[in-house]
C-alpha cells in the first residue's frame, strides 16, 4: 500500500478500520493505507526506564502526533533529538483513540525540504478539494507552539487531546496554484537540492515523480543488481531513502521481490 504524504492534522483526523491481518487501515482524503508519511519538528522525547519503549512528539504546525517505537525500532529514535526536523514513514496504529505512527524509517531534513513538502501538499489538497473532497475537520489535536527550552518528558498517561475547529492550511489559502508551482520549482531545483546535498550528503530529492514510477525504477535496478543496498538505490536513482523503503515494501507485498541478508531475490 502507498504511504500517502499528509499533514499531521490529516493523520489524527483519519478514520480507522481493522483489516483481516489484525492491523488497521487509515482512511483520509488522500486515500486508504496502512502507512503514512509525515514531516515535522521533534518537540518532545520519551523513553521508559527499561528502554523497551520510546516515543517522539512531532509538530508540523497543523497538529501534533506521536511516533512510538518498541524493541529494535527504538534504535531509530536514538539518532535524533528534540528540535530536529524529520521525515517519517511508518505503520499507523491506534491506542485509546489516539492515532500514532510506528516508524519504519526516519531521516533528517532541512527547512527548505519542509517548505517544499508544504507546497507539495497544498497543491495536492487543492486538487482533491476540486474533486469534492473536504479537508475541514471538527476535531484535531491542538498544535504545539515551540518553546525555546525543550519541554519536559511526559508519560503515556499524561497525553491529552484538545479539540477545536480548523480550516485548510494558511499556505493553501494564501497562494494561487501558479504561485505554488513556481515556488515548488524554485525550491526543488535550487535551494532544496543544493542544501540537502551539501548538509546531509546521503539524501537527495526525487522531483515530484509518481510513486508507481519510483517503484518500477527501483525494481529495474534491483533486478539488474540483486545485491544492491537501499542506500545505493537511493544514490543511483537520486531519490530519498524513504521513497526507496516504500517502493521495496510495495514490491515485497506484491511478491515481486524477497528481502535477503545480502540483498534481494527476484520472484518474477
Legacy VTK file of the C-alpha trace (Angstrom):
# vtk DataFile Version 3.0
C-alpha trace
ASCII
DATASET POLYDATA
POINTS 268 float
0.000 0.000 0.000
1.056 3.597 -0.613
2.224 5.627 2.366
0.484 8.880 1.497
2.257 12.120 2.316
-0.030 14.140 4.580
-0.175 16.794 7.258
-0.446 15.644 10.845
-3.948 17.116 11.067
-4.990 14.728 8.278
-3.434 11.805 10.142
-5.053 12.464 13.526
-8.457 13.088 11.948
-8.309 9.967 9.797
-10.818 7.152 10.131
-9.544 3.723 11.108
-10.819 0.274 10.236
-9.418 -3.165 11.039
-8.001 -5.384 8.332
-8.040 -9.173 8.163
-4.436 -9.380 9.431
-5.209 -7.663 12.737
-3.780 -4.299 11.740
-5.532 -1.037 10.957
-6.125 0.877 7.745
-6.193 4.681 7.833
-8.693 6.483 5.621
-8.064 10.163 4.780
-8.991 12.385 1.815
-5.675 11.247 0.285
-6.783 7.589 0.228
-6.600 4.412 2.310
-3.357 2.907 3.559
-1.758 1.079 6.472
1.135 3.529 6.377
1.556 7.283 6.439
4.331 9.758 5.752
4.613 12.970 7.749
7.204 15.677 8.251
7.667 17.905 11.282
9.766 19.005 14.245
10.520 16.785 17.238
9.178 18.734 20.213
9.386 16.052 22.902
11.118 12.732 23.503
10.261 9.958 25.973
11.918 6.679 26.928
10.859 4.249 29.661
13.314 3.055 32.294
13.659 -0.403 30.741
14.441 1.105 27.319
11.790 -1.134 25.768
9.579 1.734 24.617
10.255 5.206 23.281
8.372 7.986 21.556
8.735 11.346 19.840
6.083 14.033 19.707
6.077 15.599 16.236
4.634 19.004 15.322
4.145 20.330 11.779
2.147 23.472 12.599
-1.243 21.864 11.938
-1.323 19.400 14.852
0.878 17.038 16.835
1.191 13.263 16.922
3.451 10.685 18.479
5.952 8.367 16.877
6.004 5.206 19.023
8.714 2.565 18.911
9.256 -0.764 20.638
12.132 -3.264 20.712
14.602 -2.827 17.834
12.624 0.119 16.424
13.838 2.220 19.361
17.236 2.404 17.658
15.643 4.639 15.012
14.872 7.232 17.688
18.412 7.246 19.069
19.713 9.117 16.010
17.588 12.220 16.629
16.943 14.809 19.312
14.391 17.474 20.216
14.408 20.379 17.758
15.331 18.403 14.637
13.106 18.341 11.543
12.438 14.806 10.341
10.630 12.991 7.540
8.925 9.830 8.813
7.305 6.839 7.173
5.670 4.096 9.196
2.718 1.951 10.146
-0.384 3.599 11.539
-1.589 2.428 14.961
-4.272 3.383 17.455
-4.476 3.219 21.248
-7.163 4.790 23.433
-8.478 6.854 20.499
-5.008 8.203 19.722
-3.648 7.649 16.204
0.127 7.296 16.103
2.889 6.010 13.803
5.386 3.207 14.396
8.372 4.233 12.260
9.997 2.136 9.552
12.373 4.909 8.572
13.260 8.404 9.768
15.565 10.841 8.004
16.610 14.418 8.900
15.570 17.186 6.541
16.246 20.882 6.095
13.775 23.780 6.455
13.702 24.122 2.660
12.668 20.498 2.329
9.823 21.196 4.759
8.790 24.204 2.667
8.696 22.095 -0.468
6.568 19.424 1.261
4.114 22.056 2.455
3.791 23.492 -1.033
3.504 19.996 -2.498
0.682 19.124 -0.091
-1.056 22.444 -0.681
-1.141 21.715 -4.396
-2.424 18.163 -3.802
-5.094 19.344 -1.357
-6.276 21.921 -3.881
-6.662 19.172 -6.498
-8.601 16.930 -4.111
-10.872 19.762 -2.988
-11.695 20.487 -6.618
-12.881 16.860 -6.811
-15.253 17.485 -3.904
-13.207 16.090 -1.008
-13.257 18.017 2.257
-10.321 18.957 4.481
-12.377 20.757 7.126
-12.186 18.925 10.435
-14.325 19.420 13.512
-11.745 17.960 15.876
-7.976 17.890 15.953
-5.087 17.661 18.360
-4.088 21.204 19.208
-0.928 22.467 17.532
2.043 22.894 19.822
3.774 26.277 19.865
7.521 25.527 20.167
9.302 26.977 23.175
12.974 27.938 23.313
13.603 25.425 26.073
12.756 21.750 25.438
9.586 20.616 27.162
9.800 18.009 29.879
9.308 14.342 29.115
5.747 13.210 29.604
4.478 9.747 30.380
1.845 7.929 28.357
-0.985 8.644 30.755
-0.450 12.434 30.719
-1.031 12.824 26.986
-4.310 14.619 26.326
-6.171 15.721 23.229
-7.759 19.137 22.785
-10.401 19.844 20.163
-11.017 22.946 18.117
-12.279 23.861 14.660
-9.680 24.037 11.932
-9.569 25.180 8.323
-7.217 24.331 5.477
-3.535 25.354 5.685
-2.782 29.070 5.500
-0.350 28.324 2.694
-3.193 26.913 0.573
-5.364 29.950 1.266
-2.603 32.451 0.537
-1.126 31.050 -2.659
-2.622 30.631 -6.102
-1.853 27.419 -7.984
0.586 29.116 -10.391
2.469 30.633 -7.469
2.678 27.252 -5.749
4.120 25.643 -8.879
6.678 28.428 -9.327
7.773 28.195 -5.706
7.997 24.393 -5.852
10.188 24.618 -8.947
12.421 27.237 -7.377
12.825 25.396 -4.071
13.293 21.925 -5.551
15.776 22.876 -8.237
17.891 25.371 -6.337
17.656 25.773 -2.590
16.358 22.321 -1.675
18.590 20.059 -3.729
21.722 22.082 -3.109
21.172 22.479 0.608
20.239 18.862 1.225
23.233 17.505 -0.685
25.607 19.923 0.997
24.392 19.471 4.562
23.260 15.851 4.618
25.287 14.281 1.863
23.409 10.976 1.894
19.939 12.217 0.953
18.723 13.621 -2.359
15.364 14.642 -3.715
13.247 12.995 -6.364
11.370 15.764 -8.110
7.615 15.173 -7.947
7.500 11.724 -9.605
4.597 9.313 -9.235
5.061 6.505 -6.688
4.464 3.864 -9.358
7.314 5.255 -11.459
9.598 5.222 -8.428
8.629 1.622 -7.640
9.284 0.436 -11.194
12.628 2.244 -11.279
13.645 0.590 -8.018
12.511 -2.804 -9.316
14.508 -2.496 -12.537
17.619 -1.537 -10.568
17.200 -4.379 -8.046
16.586 -6.834 -10.892
19.826 -5.704 -12.526
21.822 -5.942 -9.276
20.063 -8.021 -6.559
22.877 -7.349 -4.077
22.471 -3.575 -4.225
21.809 -1.809 -0.912
18.959 0.587 -0.213
21.381 3.494 0.162
22.939 2.637 -3.195
19.476 2.574 -4.789
18.853 5.999 -3.289
22.102 7.380 -4.705
21.759 5.820 -8.169
18.155 6.950 -8.693
18.543 10.271 -6.830
15.575 9.597 -4.582
15.430 9.841 -0.821
15.704 6.720 1.315
12.086 6.861 2.465
10.891 6.562 -1.133
13.244 3.608 -1.614
11.923 1.979 1.561
8.339 2.459 0.442
8.991 1.091 -3.057
10.746 -2.004 -1.690
7.904 -2.634 0.762
5.384 -2.487 -2.067
7.469 -4.822 -4.234
7.744 -7.319 -1.375
3.995 -7.082 -0.651
3.296 -7.708 -4.343
5.531 -10.785 -4.270
7.896 -9.430 -6.927
10.992 -9.496 -4.732
12.118 -11.049 -1.456
14.468 -9.475 1.059
17.665 -11.349 1.924
20.567 -10.632 4.248
22.870 -9.857 1.337
20.329 -8.090 -0.885
17.198 -9.202 -2.720
15.803 -12.169 -4.623
13.708 -11.615 -7.743
10.479 -13.626 -7.625
9.231 -12.953 -11.135
LINES 1 269
268 0 1 2 3 4 5 6 7 8 9 10 11 12 13 14 15 16 17 18 19 20 21 22 23 24 25 26 27 28 29 30 31 32 33 34 35 36 37 38 39 40 41 42 43 44 45 46 47 48 49 50 51 52 53 54 55 56 57 58 59 60 61 62 63 64 65 66 67 68 69 70 71 72 73 74 75 76 77 78 79 80 81 82 83 84 85 86 87 88 89 90 91 92 93 94 95 96 97 98 99 100 101 102 103 104 105 106 107 108 109 110 111 112 113 114 115 116 117 118 119 120 121 122 123 124 125 126 127 128 129 130 131 132 133 134 135 136 137 138 139 140 141 142 143 144 145 146 147 148 149 150 151 152 153 154 155 156 157 158 159 160 161 162 163 164 165 166 167 168 169 170 171 172 173 174 175 176 177 178 179 180 181 182 183 184 185 186 187 188 189 190 191 192 193 194 195 196 197 198 199 200 201 202 203 204 205 206 207 208 209 210 211 212 213 214 215 216 217 218 219 220 221 222 223 224 225 226 227 228 229 230 231 232 233 234 235 236 237 238 239 240 241 242 243 244 245 246 247 248 249 250 251 252 253 254 255 256 257 258 259 260 261 262 263 264 265 266 267
